[in-house]
Amino acid sequence: MKILRVRFSNLNSLRGQHEIDFSHSPLSDAGLFAITGPTGAGKTTILDAITLALYGQVPRHEGGVEQVMSHGTGESWAEVEFQVNGRRYRSKWGQYRARKKAEGKLQDSRMELSEEPIGPTADASDENWPIIESYKSRVPARVAELSGLEYRQFLRSVLLAQGEFTRFLKSTAGERAQLLEKITDTRKYSDISVFAFRKAKEEAQQVEVLRTGLAGVTLFSNEEVTAIETEMAAIEQQAQTSAAAQQNLQEAQTWLTKLADLATRQQRAQTTLATLAAEAETLAPLRQRLTAHEQALPFRTPWELLQAADTRLQRMQHEATQAREQRPQLQQQLDAVQASRATTQQARDEALANQEEQNPKLLEAEKLDAVIQAEEAQITKEKQEYEQRNEQCKRQKAEYEQATCQTRRLGEELKELTAWLTLHSRRTELPNIRPQLGSHLEDLADVDRELQELTTQQKAQNLALQQARLLGAQATTRQADAEKQTTELAAAQQQTEAERDTWMARLQQFAAGLQAQHADQEKHLADLRKLLQAQQLILSHEEARRYLVAGEPCPLCGAAEHPFALGALGVTTDSLQRDKEREESLGQQVRALNGRVQKLLTAAGMLENAGGQISAENLQIHRPLTTEEEEMAPRQARALAQRLRELQEQHHAAMVLRTKAHGEQQLASEQKRQAEAKLNELTEKLEDARDRAPKIREQVSSMLAYFQLTFTGDNGAALMGQLEQLTTEYEQQKEAIHKAESQRAAAQAQGEELKKALAETQEWLTTRKAELVRHHEAIQRQRQQRQQFFAGLHVAQARQQLMDTVKALTDAYERSHQTFCEHESQLSRTDERLRQLEQETAREQQERDQLYTKLIADLQAANLPPARRSYARASFPTPKRAASSINCIRTSAPCSPRKAHLRRPFSSWIWSSAKS
């Protein structure tokens, strides 16, 4: 925001119209300028005009702005032209009294905001700026929106009125920051700062989360890391050994599998041989084996459950073995951590004991330091006092010697002065003669001056008499000219006022007609907008009308007839668009018509402000304004107002000139009469003065001869000066004698006092010196006592070191204790896991025995008892082989006894074992 021009009229002590243009030299070229002047000259009124025009307020009158109008005036206004973002705006405030008379009732103030027109054909004259806001309550808000500064912010940043600078300094940091951001346009840096703060806060939160996670992680000590690395190396070596053993076992298992396969094939071959041998006799054994197979087939699932139980038992036993092997290592680590904790605890206890032992000594040493410091400050103060008194003693000694010398010198001066007064004793009569002589000289000077003045006055009165006669003739001529000019100006003013009233009537009638048109067009525009809203509402339900069925009720309104769906209204998108274009065109016409009305009302207001009145003659209907007359109306109104002001000023000047000429004529007649009387009086006084001068000169010459002085007639002042010098000299010598006597007495008394004070000071110095020596020795003894308690320099530092040592050992003990608790917890978890594994193993073994017992019982119940219990528990065939045997029996066609013998299921092994 940049203020370009300030114009105002009748504000406070500044009456009339004033203008300050900051866009032209010299103000535009000055980087800094000041508003100066005495109190009440109107300096602050210029600043009031700026705030009035922009915000309708002044800092000095918070309650209201009625007091700003100059006393005895009928109107006041303020106008500010400013620039924002390359655009120029003009804000104006005005307040008037009824009929713009000083005695009229005060009317409400008005405000308006206008903008400079833009474009190649725009008219930038003062009266053609379009008004963008004319409501008084909205103008300040619009100015604040354009400038970015509200009224309070404007007062605290741009315009700091009387006493307001301290209020800006005392504003809160937030308010000052907001003002400076708007003034310097640094809002983006604040946004960057806010973003950086938020980003830093998010990163800090992430760091805190990571730190919280790390706090739950316990770091191993170097010994623990070494032990774990050693254990890992042993486990890796054991894993390699186990892998090699596993490979060997896998190879052996492969050979055993092949051997078992060969043995099985051998057994099958033998069985096949026996079977073939028996087939020849009978097929009964084959049927018996088939029956046994069918009986053993239901026991396949219990056998698989028994195998799964064996697998779980082996896994649990392996885990228990690993836990038993790991427990001695954990116990060993726990013992090492416990020993480290005991060592740390012992060191902490020793540090606490040392701290308890040293604290009393340090406390005593600290107390002695405070006492010594106070004593040293006291002795330093006493030394300073001793030095001051010593310097005082030196000064007193010098002053005593100076007083003694002064007494001797004053005695010699008294002798010389007494001799001079005896020699010039005649001058004692001068005080009595000088007044008489002065009176005679003054009388003589008055007579001479009176003669000169009377002569001069006589000449001046002759000249004044001639001038009075000449001025009387000139005044008569000027009075006749002023009468003629007044008559001519009155006629011209009357003609111009008639033209003004006619123009004002035409403008008001034409504006009233335009206002009627404007009201009609606004009503038409409102009707058109309502029609547009109705059409938009109709078209907004177009999609829903597609689903309406003739004769069926509408789901929205319930009507059975649907005229809109049949297109009865003829509302389409094209018709809506045409109505919108009509609405836009009509809106432009309304705005243009409003601009014309405002321009005409402004011109009529200018004529009314110029004193225009509508008489009965002007109430008739005038010819409407043409387009050219309407465009020229503001200029014509301004020209008429300006012409009326000029005629009024000229008429007033002519009346003043006529009155002045009449007064000058009367004054010239009076001056002529007075000059003639004065001239006669001066002639008589001149003759009397010429008779008194010789007598006074004779008296003066006789009085001066007594003192051997000569009077020439012109040296009276010089002779009085000589007499005054002689009198002054004699009085000075007498005063010098009295002064010398008083000074000698004072010097003698001062010498006695200084002698006594010097003796007292010397005695005080001797006593104080002994006290200082004793005080110093006492401080030395206190320092030795302090060294016994503590030999160091800084007690607080030593106490802090003890506290830091105790804190460090306490932290180390807490860390060792935490490590001990973690190892103890780990060992407890291992023991608990081992106990759980033993319980689960026992429970699993019990379940496995139950499965085994039940399987044996079922086999026995099925008349299929195994031959040996241990073999039956460990030699069940695998599920895969059992399943293959079952599939063989289920899917194969009837076969020969030889083939059936080769396809026996797992039950045949059970049965074979039972037979054997």
Summary of the structure (lengths in Angstrom):
residues: 916
radius of gyration: 65.7
end to end distance: 119.6
largest distance: 212.3
contacts: 2431
relative contact order: 0.09
helix: 76%
strand: 6%
